Amino acid sequence: MVALLATPFLGLFLQQQITSSELEKAIQRDAAASAAAAGAPTAPPIPEVSSPQSPAESASTVAADSLQLPSRRPGSSLMNPAMSVILDGTFGYYGRHRSDFEAARLPVAGDDPSLDREGFGMQEVELAFQSAVDPYLEGALFLTIPNLGGLEVEEGFLVTTSLPFNLQVKAGSFRSQLGRNNTQHLHLQSFTRRPLFTALLFGPDGLRGPGLQASVLLPLPWFTTFYLEAFSLGPPDDPALVTTFGGGGRRDPGNLTYTAVLEQYWDLTESASILLGLNAAAGRLFDCLDVGSPACPDGGARPSRTLLYGGDLTYRWKPANIAQTYASVQWTTELFLRKIADGGQTEGAGYSEAVVQVARRWYLGGRFDLVGAPAGDALPRRYGYAASATFAPSEFSRFRLYAQEIAGPGIPSSTVAFFQTEISLGAHGAHPY
Amino acid sequence: MQAHRSVYLQTVVLGAAVAAVAFPARAEARLRVVASIETLADLAREVGGSRVEVESLSHGYQDPHFVQAKPSLVLTLNRADVLSYVGLELEVGWLPPLVQQSRNSKIQTGQAGNIDCSTAISVQDIPNVPADQLRAMGDVHPMGNPHYWIPPDSALAISRLLARRFTTLDPAGGPEFEKRARDFEARLQKKGLEWARRAASLRGVKVVSYHKSWSYVARWLGLVEAGYIEPKPGIPPTANHTAQLIGLMKQQGVRLIILESFYPSALANLIGRETGARVVSLPSDVGANPAIRSYVDLVDEIVTALTSLAAK
């Protein structure tokens, strides 16, 4: 199946480089077409010409002038916020049997293709609205419809722009700064699925929710930002799923989930750089809120805190003059350890992924997921091996082949394969680091 | 009580020490100007002289559409009094998140320290296409063509805008900014005459360029743009489009292909061989090569390169 899907991709890949012979053929075709139309005064054959011009007029400025008539500014949207729509469509399947996959105790993330919908699906629809609120605040709203079911607020927040002392405050419902992947929306990723640890550690939607974030850019010679966050995270949608936090629905600041993140960045050379994140979070497991809760490791003898900590490291090599080579590399590794309730087991999970740009519009990626290192009751040992090939015809569209093999002791290995299309309508999004 | 006072004192002393490290008093209150491209940085130096400290976020040998939004640039912007940028969405892919993350109120939109240089010039190529069809034209700049900084008229208009804004931010420097802007204008007028004389032979010469980024230069020098190697802005060349372009160039007798030095020249050379047109790789920004240290150097080199090739 993968080979079947790959064939048109290879064709497109080969089309990337214009060779002399290919050009020769195109010229011959073009000359033949011109000869066929000989005698008739045709407009010169550049497709950009859209306005009806006489041949005499077009002789001088043809291709140059089609965009030159000043009329209005379509980029100005009056009082509307910058709006965009991102559609992620997928075609593919999970495993030989869906039950194999479920038996592996690997829940899918909310913006992964749904387990309930094999074949064609719409992995996510995202509606984004962003705007300055006033001279002091910016606001953003990201609504998502994952897998064609239900409208969710992925993020909706205000962020300050003019606090003193390099401070910034974000308030609303938003993605935690914890880790690298957790901060990213689906369309910033080079793989169709989130890392395996996402749903296991943070719940299907990652670590996000209503909360408050304060951060400070520290006055150091290199980029260092320190974030503190507090979230009210509710119980997991699926009670069988042990997510690290989720007891924040009850009153008492002690039940909130708190995170601290130190993010540092260094330019190694003009082309190479690293981003290092140190992450820690503490909160309450939903089931461990009450004394005497049997779900707690010590039988709920005392209410206890759950700890999560880890680091992420991103290395990037991208020449300043990207157009000369169209080659770049990004390698990201993230690891987390957690201890559910005081005295509980220490469990860990992580991944390492590399994405290599091999041509102007082509990216190849590989990701290795490791869950259950060390293993625990809620995090059995699992391995994920994923590969992706992404073709990006323009800034606004991407086509991706993605395959993943999931394995582990005592479970049959499962295959996951998807063809993903991603398009973006509306405002031009920026490319964060 | 004694203990409390001592703790209080320690806190104050520690706070002061942290503040001293965090916000050191500047020896002299020079305006810190950060420009998005090196040409704008050079124009800021021309106008600001010793009253400004200038840095550029990108290098002249980079494609200004695709600068990486590195966190180190956040730090540069955090310390800026002024951000001077091209605008018209040239930097839309990288500058907005940097400005937001900079936590610097002085350079946010609407502040005197936020200088959109495109407001000083008359914008060309505003697309005459319904907004919902715009992207079908490629990665077109919806506000108009942002590649405007090379003709002397543009540089002059930008330098005047910078002088006005610098004066707002540093009123004591007003007379100096005014004088320096006038000096620059006088030098440009002299150079402008020289460039016009040297480039007289270019009037009416048909050119093909890689990206639609030489339209302002073409209008200034009287070059006639016959087509582009990119089928649509930001879309990589295809064999069919290239073949059509070659046909067009032969039909119209286009003898010159121009492209920025940061674009790969292999395809332009191939088209050059097919059509007999000469390929000239032009700097488009100060710093495109180490010899181009100022705006005047930049235009000198462009005029020299174009005239020497067009003459052959």
Interface residues (C-beta under 8 A of the other chain):
Chain A: Q15 Q16 I18 S20 E22 L23 K25 A26 I27 R29 D30 A31 S34 P44 P45 I46 P47 E48 A59 S60 T61 V62 A63 A64 L67 Q68 L69 P70 S71 R72 R73 P74 G75 S76 A132 P135 E138 V159 T161 S162 L163 F165 N166 L167 Q168 L217 P219 W222 F223 E263 Y265 W266 D267 S273 L275 R316 K318 A320 N321 I322 A323 Q324 R360 R361 P393 S394 E395 F396 L425 H428 A430 H431 P432 Y433
Chain B: V21 A22 F23 H59 Y61 Q62 D63 F66 Q68 A69 K70 P71 S72 V74 L75 N78 E89 V92 G93 W94 L95 P96 P97 Q100 Q101 R103 S105 Q108 T109 G110 V123 Q124 D125 I126 P127 N128 V129 P130 A131 L134 R135 M137 G138 D139 V140 P142 M143 G144 K206 K212 S215 A218 V224 E225 A226 G227 Y228 P231 K232 G234 I235 P236 P237 T238 A239 N240 H241 T242 A243 Q244 L245 I246 G247 L248 Q251 Q252 F262 Y263 P264 L267 L270 E274
